[in-house]
């Protein structure tokens, strides 16, 4: 990888790391629950930011080396060029297709059409050569997810909205959720109700068949955080021959509502080629919220969304 390219990637990662640090700082502030004079608070904040900036710059070298090794292993990244607008209808679902490109989603309630973004190109994919690829938002930053070490994340300019994902060997069988779809829906909804309680606003579950014969499962949950702001998380799952994937989208209620469909869109664009994947996760899959979650090789999307929205871990009362 050229020095200019590494510099561009470092430039993208450093502010993102600082944003993640700010998220941690918000959590610390919530836990302290004490009054601090404004001047003292500003001095303390400046010291913390300076420390975090030094940490971020030090970690940037690690990211450059890691990204270069991923590229050599066959994981390709996206060119950071001037990015055209994705189009206001990108990721929106329609009953009938219009102009442009669409993904076709077949369901018991009829055929739906999801609008593909105008700015997508042949480089709009995360790809492990000979193994798999899936489409991601053009220009979003790829990095680790501080919510869990076995997750990766994409985000746009800020730490929210974000798209979280992970891939594991498939030991559940292709289209596994179809075997007991009603039971799966009831189980996942119960988990959402347990995490959000009275703050849960809405829950929906959808199962779609794709033109290539595969299926994608999508669960959407709207909830209020502890300050009363509306959030939406969507979890989409794909079971292919060799691997199974989870995509979790998290966004605050304001802004581009079509981004709520991003996890579904990304899962629907997944392609598998039969080869060994280059990416491996270290450690055991011991995730947060497993005691109320029936699918142990997937993360509990609702405890992750709760942590992102409230700046603290969810603890069962």
MARBANU-88184 format. One line per field, with one value per residue (C-alpha): residue number from 1; residue in three letters; x, y, z. Coordinates in pm, 1 decimal. Layout:
MARBANU-88184
i NUM_...
aa Ala_...
px X_...
py Y_...
pz Z_...
This chain:
MARBANU-88184
i 1_2_3_4_5_6_7_8_9_10_11_12_13_14_15_16_17_18_19_20_21_22_23_24_25_26_27_28_29_30_31_32_33_34_35_36_37_38_39_40_41_42_43_44_45_46_47_48_49_50_51_52_53_54_55_56_57_58_59_60_61_62_63_64_65_66_67_68_69_70_71_72_73_74_75_76_77_78_79_80_81_82_83_84_85_86_87_88_89_90_91_92_93_94_95_96_97_98_99_100_101_102_103_104_105_106_107_108_109_110_111_112_113_114_115_116_117_118_119_120_121_122_123_124_125_126_127_128_129_130_131_132_133_134_135_136_137_138_139_140_141_142_143_144_145_146_147_148_149_150_151_152_153_154_155_156_157_158_159_160_161_162_163_164_165_166_167_168_169_170_171_172_173_174_175_176_177_178_179_180_181_182_183_184_185_186_187_188_189_190_191_192_193_194_195_196_197_198_199_200_201_202_203_204_205_206_207_208_209_210_211_212_213_214_215_216_217_218_219_220_221_222_223_224_225_226_227_228_229_230_231_232_233_234_235_236_237_238_239_240_241_242_243_244_245_246_247_248_249_250_251_252_253_254_255_256_257_258_259_260_261_262_263_264_265_266_267_268_269_270_271_272_273_274_275_276_277_278_279_280_281_282_283_284_285_286_287_288_289_290_291_292_293_294_295_296_297_298_299_300_301_302_303_304_305_306_307_308_309_310_311_312_313_314_315_316_317
aa Unk_Unk_Unk_Unk_Unk_Unk_Unk_Unk_Unk_Unk_Unk_Unk_Unk_Unk_Unk_Unk_Unk_Unk_Unk_Unk_Unk_Unk_Unk_Unk_Unk_Unk_Unk_Unk_Unk_Unk_Unk_Unk_Unk_Unk_Unk_Unk_Unk_Unk_Unk_Unk_Unk_Unk_Unk_Unk_Unk_Unk_Unk_Unk_Unk_Unk_Unk_Unk_Unk_Unk_Unk_Unk_Unk_Unk_Unk_Unk_Unk_Unk_Unk_Unk_Unk_Unk_Unk_Unk_Unk_Unk_Unk_Unk_Unk_Unk_Unk_Unk_Unk_Unk_Unk_Unk_Unk_Unk_Unk_Unk_Unk_Unk_Unk_Unk_Unk_Unk_Unk_Unk_Unk_Unk_Unk_Unk_Unk_Unk_Unk_Unk_Unk_Unk_Unk_Unk_Unk_Unk_Unk_Unk_Unk_Unk_Unk_Unk_Unk_Unk_Unk_Unk_Unk_Unk_Unk_Unk_Unk_Unk_Unk_Unk_Unk_Unk_Unk_Unk_Unk_Unk_Unk_Unk_Unk_Unk_Unk_Unk_Unk_Unk_Unk_Unk_Unk_Unk_Unk_Unk_Unk_Unk_Unk_Unk_Unk_Unk_Unk_Unk_Unk_Unk_Unk_Unk_Unk_Unk_Unk_Unk_Unk_Unk_Unk_Unk_Unk_Unk_Unk_Unk_Unk_Unk_Unk_Unk_Unk_Unk_Unk_Unk_Unk_Unk_Unk_Unk_Unk_Unk_Unk_Unk_Unk_Unk_Unk_Unk_Unk_Unk_Unk_Unk_Unk_Unk_Unk_Unk_Unk_Unk_Unk_Unk_Unk_Unk_Unk_Unk_Unk_Unk_Unk_Unk_Unk_Unk_Unk_Unk_Unk_Unk_Unk_Unk_Unk_Unk_Unk_Unk_Unk_Unk_Unk_Unk_Unk_Unk_Unk_Unk_Unk_Unk_Unk_Unk_Unk_Unk_Unk_Unk_Unk_Unk_Unk_Unk_Unk_Unk_Unk_Unk_Unk_Unk_Unk_Unk_Unk_Unk_Unk_Unk_Unk_Unk_Unk_Unk_Unk_Unk_Unk_Unk_Unk_Unk_Unk_Unk_Unk_Unk_Unk_Unk_Unk_Unk_Unk_Unk_Unk_Unk_Unk_Unk_Unk_Unk_Unk_Unk_Unk_Unk_Unk_Unk_Unk_Unk_Unk_Unk_Unk_Unk_Unk_Unk_Unk_Unk_Unk_Unk_Unk_Unk_Unk_Unk_Unk_Unk_Unk_Unk_Unk_Unk_Unk_Unk_Unk_Unk_Unk_Unk_Unk_Unk_Unk_Unk_Unk
px 0.0_140.6_226.3_-37.1_-303.3_-196.7_-206.1_-561.8_-673.6_-498.3_-669.6_-1003.8_-930.9_-784.6_-1098.3_-1306.3_-1093.1_-1140.3_-1516.6_-1505.2_-1303.4_-1565.7_-1829.4_-1630.3_-1594.9_-1972.9_-2011.3_-1763.1_-1946.5_-2278.5_-2135.5_-1981.4_-2312.1_-2150.7_-2125.0_-1794.5_-1711.1_-1712.2_-1347.6_-1229.6_-1442.2_-1298.6_-941.6_-1012.1_-1174.4_-875.6_-634.0_-840.1_-868.2_-491.9_-428.5_-682.0_-531.9_-187.3_-334.4_-519.5_-208.2_-11.5_-282.4_-295.2_32.5_-120.9_-424.3_-205.4_-14.7_-337.7_-507.4_-205.1_-203.4_-577.4_-522.5_-241.8_-472.3_-735.9_-961.4_-1008.1_-1095.3_-1274.9_-1113.0_-1163.5_-1238.8_-1487.0_-1813.2_-2134.6_-2466.8_-2633.0_-2980.2_-3263.3_-3443.2_-3138.8_-3226.1_-3595.8_-3844.4_-4117.7_-4415.4_-4322.3_-3980.2_-3908.0_-3604.5_-3266.6_-3152.5_-3340.6_-3297.9_-3596.0_-3733.3_-3994.7_-4218.4_-4551.5_-4698.9_-4582.3_-4277.5_-4095.5_-3819.8_-3528.4_-3363.8_-2990.6_-2783.0_-2684.9_-2323.2_-2248.1_-1958.5_-1764.8_-1552.4_-1850.5_-1783.3_-1592.9_-1442.3_-1241.9_-1111.3_-1248.8_-1459.0_-1730.2_-1824.1_-2105.6_-2189.5_-2127.3_-2208.8_-1969.0_-1727.6_-1809.5_-1515.1_-1433.8_-1285.5_-1320.0_-1627.0_-1560.2_-1890.5_-1740.2_-1398.7_-1553.0_-1740.6_-1639.5_-1814.9_-1878.3_-1978.5_-2031.8_-1852.0_-1969.7_-1987.6_-2361.9_-2530.8_-2326.6_-2343.7_-2197.0_-2118.9_-1955.9_-1909.9_-1886.6_-1875.5_-2229.9_-2317.2_-2692.7_-2772.6_-2879.2_-3182.3_-3189.0_-3448.5_-3711.5_-3744.6_-3927.3_-3992.4_-4273.8_-4065.3_-3764.8_-3979.3_-4127.0_-3785.5_-3619.4_-3914.5_-3903.6_-3535.1_-3611.6_-3891.4_-3659.8_-3386.6_-3598.1_-3906.2_-4152.3_-3906.6_-3968.8_-4183.5_-4218.3_-4094.5_-4127.3_-3992.0_-3964.1_-3839.6_-3744.2_-3641.4_-3383.3_-3348.8_-3048.3_-3263.1_-3125.8_-3317.8_-3251.9_-3418.2_-3467.9_-3577.3_-3643.4_-3689.1_-3758.0_-3697.2_-3635.5_-3309.0_-3299.2_-3316.8_-3628.4_-3467.3_-3591.6_-3347.9_-3386.8_-3185.7_-3221.2_-3064.0_-3037.5_-2914.0_-2793.8_-2719.9_-2511.7_-2343.1_-2017.7_-2077.5_-2348.7_-2352.7_-2507.4_-2553.2_-2674.4_-2768.6_-2801.0_-2916.7_-3078.6_-3434.8_-3365.6_-3206.9_-3212.1_-3481.2_-3379.7_-3057.0_-3278.1_-3285.0_-2907.9_-2855.2_-3118.6_-2968.1_-2616.4_-2725.8_-2920.1_-2609.1_-2395.6_-2231.0_-2034.8_-1772.1_-1668.7_-1315.3_-1168.4_-1222.6_-920.9_-1075.4_-1069.9_-1180.9_-973.4_-1113.7_-1439.8_-1779.0_-1888.7_-2114.9_-2311.1_-2673.4_-2638.8_-2855.7_-3164.2_-3060.2_-3115.5_-2867.4_-2526.2_-2310.4_-2477.6_-2453.6_-2755.6_-2838.4_-3055.9_-2797.0_-2552.3_-2808.6_-2885.7_-2514.9_-2471.1_-2779.4_-2725.9_-2347.5_-2348.4_-2393.7_-2736.2_-2773.0_-3071.1_-3263.0
py 0.0_344.3_603.8_842.8_574.0_485.1_853.7_883.7_581.5_709.7_1043.4_865.6_647.3_904.3_1121.5_805.6_682.8_1016.8_987.7_644.5_794.2_1065.5_795.1_643.3_984.3_1036.7_711.3_823.7_1153.4_975.1_750.2_1031.9_1212.4_1508.0_1881.5_2016.3_2387.2_2474.4_2583.3_2267.1_2050.4_2215.4_2167.4_1803.3_1749.4_1906.8_1677.7_1370.7_1469.6_1525.9_1180.1_1021.5_1200.5_1063.9_714.2_748.6_862.9_573.2_327.1_473.6_299.3_-28.9_28.8_104.6_-221.6_-415.3_-273.3_-353.1_-713.0_-745.0_-622.5_-872.2_-1145.8_-1055.1_-817.7_-514.3_-164.3_122.5_408.9_734.4_960.2_1242.9_1061.9_1131.8_1148.7_814.2_946.5_1027.3_697.4_477.7_172.0_260.7_-23.9_15.0_-189.5_-116.3_-41.2_295.3_426.5_297.2_-36.6_-241.2_-553.1_-786.4_-912.7_-1189.0_-1246.3_-1394.5_-1045.6_-1003.7_-874.7_-565.7_-363.5_-200.4_94.4_57.6_375.5_582.9_611.6_239.4_114.1_-207.9_-95.3_-62.5_-399.4_-547.0_-857.7_-1156.2_-1284.1_-1625.2_-1639.6_-1373.8_-1014.2_-776.7_-420.7_-139.4_233.4_425.3_639.5_498.5_419.3_59.8_-16.7_-216.8_-194.7_-103.4_-263.7_-609.9_-727.4_-989.0_-724.8_-484.0_-157.7_91.5_448.2_778.5_1090.0_1029.9_728.0_708.6_585.6_269.6_-72.1_-358.0_-700.2_-1035.4_-1362.5_-1712.7_-2068.7_-2190.1_-2483.6_-2408.1_-2498.1_-2285.1_-2062.5_-2192.1_-1948.5_-2081.0_-2410.5_-2243.1_-1889.8_-1813.2_-1941.6_-1733.4_-1419.1_-1476.7_-1539.5_-1232.2_-1008.1_-1130.7_-1035.3_-684.2_-644.3_-761.2_-512.4_-204.2_-268.0_20.6_214.7_-18.6_159.9_-91.0_-434.8_-595.9_-915.6_-993.3_-1288.3_-1237.8_-1473.7_-1342.7_-1394.5_-1622.4_-1854.2_-1756.8_-1601.0_-1299.0_-1231.4_-880.2_-762.1_-393.9_-238.6_126.0_239.8_546.9_597.7_715.2_1079.1_1016.5_1024.0_777.8_516.3_235.6_-84.3_-338.3_-684.4_-886.3_-1245.2_-1454.9_-1828.6_-1941.5_-2271.8_-2207.1_-1897.1_-1719.3_-1344.8_-1085.4_-718.3_-473.5_-117.4_143.7_501.6_786.0_853.5_1185.9_1202.3_962.5_706.1_489.9_403.9_185.3_-61.4_-71.1_-396.7_-567.6_-425.8_-533.9_-886.1_-914.8_-823.8_-1099.3_-1335.6_-1648.9_-1814.1_-2126.4_-2030.0_-1983.6_-1640.7_-1428.8_-1276.0_-1461.1_-1344.8_-1416.0_-1552.3_-1724.4_-1588.6_-1492.6_-1198.2_-954.0_-1039.2_-1409.6_-1515.8_-1377.1_-1457.7_-1796.2_-1767.1_-1803.9_-1755.8_-1421.3_-1110.0_-980.9_-675.5_-510.0_-491.3_-345.7_-85.1_-4.5_46.8_270.3_479.6_521.2_513.6_226.1_-150.4_-301.9_-490.0_-714.6_-591.3
pz 0.0_-89.6_171.1_35.7_65.1_418.9_512.2_381.6_584.1_897.5_846.9_843.7_1145.7_1386.4_1416.4_1440.2_1726.3_1900.7_1856.6_2017.1_2302.3_2343.8_2374.7_2659.2_2820.2_2810.9_3000.2_3265.5_3305.9_3352.6_3621.2_3823.5_3882.7_4056.7_3995.2_3861.0_3807.0_3437.7_3430.0_3604.6_3378.7_3066.2_3188.4_3270.7_2932.6_2752.1_2936.9_2852.4_2484.8_2464.8_2609.5_2374.6_2074.4_2156.7_2193.1_1863.0_1675.2_1820.3_1717.5_1365.9_1281.1_1393.2_1171.8_870.8_918.6_979.9_673.0_458.8_584.7_516.0_161.5_108.8_243.8_-11.8_182.3_-38.8_74.7_-97.4_-282.0_-92.3_-388.7_-425.6_-356.5_-549.7_-367.4_-307.4_-401.3_-162.1_-226.5_-161.4_52.3_48.8_-10.7_-273.8_-390.1_-752.4_-905.0_-1063.4_-1245.1_-1138.6_-994.5_-734.1_-524.8_-550.4_-215.1_-225.0_78.0_180.6_145.7_-213.0_-396.5_-271.4_-433.0_-252.2_-427.1_-481.8_-424.6_-726.3_-613.1_-600.8_-813.5_-865.7_-569.5_-335.2_-175.8_112.1_-43.5_73.9_-257.7_-352.9_-36.7_-13.1_-70.3_25.3_-62.4_184.6_180.6_-41.8_157.6_500.7_728.0_822.3_1162.7_1481.3_1699.2_2061.4_2166.8_2108.7_1987.4_1756.7_1558.1_1284.5_1206.6_928.4_1004.5_826.6_957.1_1314.5_1540.7_1456.6_1245.6_1214.9_1054.1_1258.5_1114.9_1179.4_992.0_1138.9_1007.2_945.6_1169.9_1175.9_813.5_519.5_583.0_940.1_1074.2_830.7_1017.5_1307.5_1185.6_1430.4_1720.8_1609.8_1587.2_1932.7_2086.0_1933.1_2019.2_2380.1_2398.2_2268.8_2525.3_2803.8_2711.7_2638.1_2853.2_2836.2_2618.4_2323.2_2063.6_1780.3_1671.3_1328.5_1172.4_800.2_597.9_234.5_-44.9_-290.0_-663.1_-608.4_-395.5_-55.0_230.0_449.9_785.7_918.6_1263.6_1331.2_1674.8_1761.0_2118.5_2334.8_2515.6_2876.6_2764.4_2557.7_2211.2_1949.5_1813.6_1562.6_1539.3_1260.1_1264.5_941.3_916.1_624.8_625.0_328.1_249.2_435.6_647.2_837.6_880.2_1104.9_1016.3_1281.6_1197.6_1473.0_1420.6_1605.3_1490.5_1327.2_982.5_690.5_774.3_477.4_661.4_882.1_590.3_550.8_743.6_528.4_210.0_299.3_392.1_66.4_-137.7_19.7_-228.6_-141.0_-363.2_-168.5_-65.4_280.9_433.5_521.6_833.4_1164.9_1509.2_1816.6_2140.0_2222.1_2125.1_2476.6_2404.3_2618.2_2691.3_2612.2_2905.7_2729.9_2371.1_2206.2_1916.2_2072.0_1759.7_1693.5_1907.4_2094.4_1879.3_2141.6_2419.3_2165.6_2057.8_2421.3_2494.0_2189.4_2267.8_2641.4_2671.1_2917.0_2926.5_2969.6_3296.2_3366.7_3669.9
